Amino acid sequence: MKKEIKKTKFKKFLTTLRSGLEQFGRAILVPVTVIPLLALIGSIGYAGQAIATEVGTYSGGTKIALDAIKNIGMIAITNIDFLVAIGLAAGLAKSEKVSAALSGIMAYAALHFAANLMLQVVYPEMLKNAKEYGLITRFGVISFQYSAFGGMVAGLIGYYIHKYTYKLKFPEFLSFFGGPRFSPVASTLVAWIIGMPIGVVWIYINQGLKSVGESWQHMGAGAPLLYGIANRALIPFGLHQVINYFLYYTSVGATWVNGEGVVIEGIYNVAIAKLGEGVFITAKDTWIVNGTFPTNIFSLGGASLAMYMCIPKENRKVAGGAIISAMLASALAGTTEPIEFTFLFTAPVLYGLHIIFTGLTYMTMYICGFAQVSTRGSGIITWLAVDAMNFKNIQNVWGLFIVGPIAGAIYFGSFYYLIKKFNYNTPGRDGEIAVMITKNNPIKDQENLENKDLKDKAKSNKKEQYDEEFILNIINGCGGKENIKIMANCITRLRVTLVDKDKFNAEIINKTNCYGIKDMGDQKQIIYGPRVTNIATKVREYLGVED
């Protein structure tokens, strides 16, 4: 009996932990998704600078214009602490998000004022040589470079204080200052108190974070191997964004001091900053990026081709188009989940193989010294805009076209053999479109194609429209408005927390042409790919809720 109770408690703990990490991963996307497009714009400026310098025209109006483009690209990277403090607090909050956002930024300001006070009391010699000790000016005071990690702490403080104060009621003569107006004030006070001990120990915390980052470097080729494996293994649970955040944007990933003495943290940020200053980038600098491009463009392309070739000819017109569409999403834009979810559910052994192959691809790119730089969305479009235009500053950037085709061929051969050998029900192989659906609803047999309603539906889906019928299918499929506790989303999935999961109707949901459905605890994850943001917004507007 005691063992069963312990087992139940442990299971509940794991569920709570997973839910919390998932919520954090979803919320952190709010601020960090600002970075990629701006970084892409910045990379165009870097490439223009390199070209202009080469031909001797980097002066006058040309210099001003290119520098402006570069600076725009660096806005988000050099101010990521502000973005995280505001975006994380707002992303986690369920209501009164403006108040939550203000709470996050005020908490971050308080952390810096508290740190400045501790510097005056405990480390006054550091204030005398601020640049030497890596201090910066934030909110008008000299403080530590908390960067994205400090922004995360402030965002969490702002969120929790907001959560417990935004409904507070004050006496009538003070009622104007109550509720959501009080949350930023309370966050400021609490963060200032918390910020004092943080200010005292920050030097040691910062060193600890750097040590974690350096430990990855000491692992050599083992680091990209483990990262590639972990990243793909966590994708089905939506938790890959958690480890990505720390590696991409904090000192856990990398630390570099630019020419002006500003500390840049995170592998993605450092790579873009180095491009901006014309510093040569090696495969060691970008160890968590190098394997992304060959995986997205070539490996999954090989897997897609294998699945397509394994479809009986009579089914290729229906299922084949869906596979090709998903493959293009991965190859062009780096959105891999649509194609990965075509075989994750129907042939999990193939996904297991994909996990191992991905790790090996990352390791191979690292060992061969084939560097790649990304601003996220690691597909052909990003590669042309960033890597091709800055090829002189990136180590052996052409290596993508050596490892990529080899990886694609291995994927094609392995997938084709295993699908045929074990008769896996990948899309189109059992008379129905298994999980991947983009142009038609699931069909049980070929005769259903003769159904006029299905034909009309297939035609209308060529141009996606999120009308009232579409939205109602999602709501009704989830058991109705009263059965929906939380309607949230990440980059590719609609994450719906339900009161009663038994009321969930996959048949109705499938009418919306989702890529697949994942069961996670009390939550159903409906996969729509990049279009999910617009879908989630429409559904929440219809339900009359913020999140």
Sequence and secondary structure as in RCSB ss.txt:
>XXXX:A:sequence
MKKEIKKTKFKKFLTTLRSGLEQFGRAILVPVTVIPLLALIGSIGYAGQAIATEVGTYSGGTKIALDAIKNIGMI
AITNIDFLVAIGLAAGLAKSEKVSAALSGIMAYAALHFAANLMLQVVYPEMLKNAKEYGLITRFGVISFQYSAFG
GMVAGLIGYYIHKYTYKLKFPEFLSFFGGPRFSPVASTLVAWIIGMPIGVVWIYINQGLKSVGESWQHMGAGAPL
LYGIANRALIPFGLHQVINYFLYYTSVGATWVNGEGVVIEGIYNVAIAKLGEGVFITAKDTWIVNGTFPTNIFSL
GGASLAMYMCIPKENRKVAGGAIISAMLASALAGTTEPIEFTFLFTAPVLYGLHIIFTGLTYMTMYICGFAQVST
RGSGIITWLAVDAMNFKNIQNVWGLFIVGPIAGAIYFGSFYYLIKKFNYNTPGRDGEIAVMITKNNPIKDQENLE
NKDLKDKAKSNKKEQYDEEFILNIINGCGGKENIKIMANCITRLRVTLVDKDKFNAEIINKTNCYGIKDMGDQKQ
IIYGPRVTNIATKVREYLGVED
>XXXX:A:secstr
 HHHHHHHHHHHHHHHHHHHHHHHHHHHHHHHTTHHHHHHHHHHHHHHHHHHHHHT  SHHHHHHHHHHHHHHHH
HHHTHHHHHHHHHHHHH SS HHHHHHHHHHHHHHHHHHHHHHHHHT HHHHHTTTTTT EEETTEEE   HHHH
HHHHHHHHHHHHHHHTT    GGGGGGSGGGTHHHHHHHHHHHHHHHHHHHHHHHHHHHHHHHHHHHHTTTHHHH
HHHHHHHHHGGGT HHHHHHHHHHSTTT EEE TTS EEESHHHHHHHHHHTT  B TTTTTTTTTHHHIIIIIH
HHHHHHHHHTS HHHIIIIIHHHHHHHHHHHHH   HHHHHHHHTT HHHHHHHHHHHHHHHHHHHHTT     S
SS SHHHIIIIIITTGGGBTTGGGHHHHHHHHHHHHHHHHHHHHHHHT   TTSSSS  S  SSS   SSGGGGG
 HHHHHHHHHTTS    HHHHHHHHHHTT GGGEEEEEE SSEEEEEES GGG  HHHHGGG  SEEEEETTEEE
EE GGGHHHHHHHHHHHHT   
